[in-house]
Amino acid sequence: MAQNILERIFCKIFRRKYEIVSFPVCAFGTNNVRIRALRDIPRHNVRKHDIGGSVEGYHNLSQFGDCWVGENGIVCGKARVSGNAIVLSRAKVHGDAKIKGQAIVYGRAEVFGHAKVKETAEIYGQAMVYEHALVKGRSYIHGDVKLYGNCTVSGKTVIRDKSKIRDLAVVHDSDISGQTIVCNDARVVGRKICDKIIFS
């Protein structure tokens, strides 16, 4: 709430980064609208007047920093993109999810629920991050990966293929592939794992 008030004041005093334009887009039963850049955002190769992806309202994308929703990216519900993060391609961010820092969500990836993606993490392919999952550090999540429950993925971690990380599991500085499942309160640190089930 306080952050939204601060942003409104900021927008009145300083130059806004983007505006909402009337190009309706239907997403998850909501009437999203497109955004248009009001200034260049070199970090994401965005030029002034470029049309971006779709949001449900100004609450979905911060006016601060260089964050952006690229063409065909969708952000709706109470989800929020901030910092220098970007959502693009056909990626979807909804629910109460938070994308921040320099995180990137793209491809057909989906982040929802109360999930958080931050720092320099990348989510792409058809990966799904949901419930209360947290992805941070220099993590790369791609393929048909599913991260859910209260799991945490951090450090220089790569998770790919059809792997699942769930429950209270923690994965740090590891390479997870195949159909690996890391669940319960398992801790995986500095390991390379393929096609295994790790409970604890």
Secondary structure as UniProt FT lines:
FT   HELIX           2..13
FT   STRAND          18..27
FT   TURN            28..29
FT   STRAND          30..37
FT   HELIX           42..44
FT   TURN            48..49
FT   STRAND          51..55
FT   HELIX           58..60
FT   TURN            65..66
FT   STRAND          68..69
FT   TURN            71..72
FT   STRAND          74..75
FT   TURN            77..78
FT   STRAND          80..81
FT   TURN            83..84
FT   STRAND          86..87
FT   TURN            89..90
FT   STRAND          92..93
FT   TURN            95..96
FT   STRAND          98..99
FT   TURN            101..102
FT   STRAND          104..105
FT   TURN            107..108
FT   STRAND          110..111
FT   TURN            113..114
FT   STRAND          116..117
FT   TURN            119..120
FT   STRAND          122..123
FT   TURN            125..126
FT   STRAND          128..129
FT   TURN            131..132
FT   STRAND          134..135
FT   STRAND          140..141
FT   STRAND          146..147
FT   TURN            149..150
FT   STRAND          152..154
FT   STRAND          158..159
FT   TURN            161..162
FT   STRAND          164..165
FT   TURN            167..168
FT   STRAND          170..172
FT   STRAND          175..177
FT   TURN            178..179
FT   STRAND          181..182
FT   TURN            184..185
FT   STRAND          187..189
FT   STRAND          192..194
FT   STRAND          197..198
//
